[in-house]
Amino acid sequence: MSNVAIVTGGTRGIGAAISKGLKDAGYTVAATYAGNTEKAEAFKAETGIHVYKWDVADAAACQEGVTQVVSDLGAVEVLVNNAGITRDGWFHKMDYEQWSAVIRTNLDSMFTMTRPVIDGMRERGHGRIVNISSINGQKGQLGQTNYSAAKAGVIGFTKALASENARKGITVNAICPGYIDTDMVAAVPEKVLEGIIAGIPVGRLGQAEEIAAAVAYLASKQAAFMTGAVLTINGGQYYANG
């Protein structure tokens, strides 16, 4: 096996922690990004992790990008579908672009990124796919009908794909993080953040490294019997069966 992992949205926040965690676990990591080349190059210089720029909402760009990764690094053994955006707003004020942008990036990317790697995984009889959903895909969230719908769709995608590919040695699992201490959460107004933390039984935000550790486990050979699972990592804020 080539030990190559692709992490979408892999240069910042939770994605950066996942990229680093998989590298520490012995994988050759390709971290994708869509926007800030300067920060991505700084991440590459700091970590030695390969970075690639493409839009996960663009099917052709994903096919070309995966082809380039395979050419540069080898066959993809692990795919972590982590990239995501928000375009928050009350539904009755939301326009179609706010809706569509989130669906394309957060849900359509399950197809555009997984389709280019699934045939190779099936042929080799091995693969690990980890999809990053959200607590808000489980319980819903005010002002996030688009995001909640997309992340709920990720869970359904995970379970169906797991069933289709289990006999081919491919596991497909999802992780639903709660509120994690990232730049995005840090930008929330202080009083709002205090209210969020007050609703988390463990009394703190999660750490990106805690999500990364779960991804590393799901990517490992020890997780070969776990597929179609939804791991809820939210400090006890919300309980669900997935």
N, C-alpha and C positions, 0 to 999 in steps of 0.2 A: 504493500500500500504506500501511497505517496505522502501521506501525512500532511496534505494541504487543506487549509481551512479558509473559507471566505466569510468575512463578517461585514454585513452591509451597515452603513452608518458607523463604521468601526474606528473612527479617529477621535471621537469626542464622547463624553458622558459615559453611559452604560456601555456603549459599543467599544470605546477605548479600553475600558476595564476588561471586557470580554476578549478583545484582541490580545492584550497583554497576558491574560490568564491562559489562553490557548497557546501562546508562544512559550510560556513557562512550562506548559504541559508537553512540549516537544513538537508542536505543530509549526509548519511554515504557514504564516498567516498573510492573507491578502485582505487589507482593510479598505473598503470602498467609502467614498464620500461624494457629495453632490455639489458643494459650494465653495468653501473657504480653502483655497489651495495653499495659502501661506500657513495656516494652522495645520493642515494635513502634512505639509513638508516638515514642519517643526516636530510633529508627532513621529514622523519617519526618522528624523535625525535623532530624536530622543530614544526611540525604542528599537530601531533597526527593522521595523515591520514594513513590509511592502504596502504601498498605497496606490489606489487606482480610482480615477474619477469617472463616474457615470451616474445617470439618473435611473433609479430603480423603477420608476414609473414608465420608462421607455423600453419596450420589449426588444427592439433592435439593438439598443445600446447595451442591454444586459447580455444578449447573446454574444455580441462583439467583445464585451468586457470579460465574460467567462472564458471565451476562446483564447483571449490574450493571457489570462491567468494560467490556464492549462499549458499554453505554449511556454510561458516563462517559468512556471513552478512545478507543473505536473497535474495529474488528475485530482479533481476535488473530492476529498473524502468527507469533509464536514462543511455544511452550510448553516450559518446563523443569520436568519432573517430578522434583523434588528432595526433597520432604518425606519424612521417614522417622523411625521410632522403633525403639528396642530394648527387648526384655523378655527379657534373657538368663537362661539357666539350663540345667542338664543336662536332656536330653530326658526321661529316666526320672522326673524330678521336675517337669516342666513341666505346668501345667494348661492347659485349653483356652483360657481367656481370654488367657494369655500368648502362645499360638500365634496365636489369631484376631486379637488387637489388631495384631500385627505384619503379618500377612497383609493385613488390611483397609487399614492405612495405607500400607504399602510396596508392595503389589502390586495390590490392588483399586483403588487410586488411579490406576493406569495407565488403567483404564477410566473411572472417575468424572470424571477431569479431561480426558482426551483426547476422550471421546465428545462433549462439548458444543462442542468447537472443530473437529472434523475435517470436518464437513459444510461449514462456511464456508471452510476451507482448500481443500477440493476444488472448491468453486464458483469460488473466485478463482484456482485453479490455482497456488497458492503456499502454502508453510508450512514451518516448521522445528520439529521436536519433538526435544528432547534429554532422555533419561531417565538419571537418576543411579543406577547400580547400585553395585557394591562389589567389591573384591578378594575378599571373603568369599562373594560370589555365584558367583565363579569357582572358588575352591579349597575352600570350606567352612571352618567355624571351630568349634572346640570350644565348647560352650555357646551356640551360635547356630544351631541347626537351623531355627528359625522365620525368623530374619533371612536366613540363607544361602539358604533355600528361596525366600523372597520376592524376593531380589535376583537369584537365578538366573532366576526367572520373568520379571523385568524384561528380561533379555537375550533370552529367547525372544519376548516381546511385541514388543520392538524389531525383531527380524529379520522377524517375520511382518507387522507393520504397515508396515514399509519396503517390502516386496514388494507389498503391496496398493495402496500410494499413490504409488509412484515415477512412474508415468505422469501423475499429477496435479500434478506439480511440488512434491511434499511430500517432504522428507527426514526420516528417523527414525533417530537414532543414540543410542548409549549410551556413557556414560563410567563406568569402574570405578576409582574412587579407591582408593589404598592408605590408609595411616594419615596423616591430615592434622592439622596443628596447630590444633585447635579446642578449645573449652571442654570438649567431651565427652572428647576424648583427654587433655586436661590433667588431668582428674579421675582418670585411671588411676593407681594407686599407683606411686611413683617407680621401685621395683625392676622392676615389670612393664614400665613404659615403657622403661626401659633395655634390657630384653630385646628389646622390639619393635624399638627403633632399631638394636640390634646385628644384627638380621636383615634390615635394609634396606641393600642394597649401597651406595647413595649416602651412607649414614651420617647421615641426618636424617629428620625428618618432612616431609611435603609441606606446601606453603602453599596456603591456600584460593584465593589469587589465581591459582595455577597451574591449578587446575581451572576457574576462571572464564575464563581466557584460552582454554582449549579450547572451552568453551561458546560464547564469543563468535565463535570461528572457525566452529563448526558452524552457528551462526545466520546467518552471513554469506552473501552471494551467491557468494563464492569457494568455498564448500563445496557447491555445487549438485550435484557429481558424487559426493559421498560420502553414501551411505545404507546402512542396515543394518550399519554399522560398530560395533565395540566397541573403544573406546580405553582401553587399560590405562595408568593413570598412578599408578605405585606405587614409583618409585625402584629398579626392578629386583627387587623382593621376590618377584614371582611372574610367570611367563611363561605366557601362554595364547593360544590362537587365538580365544577368545571362545566 
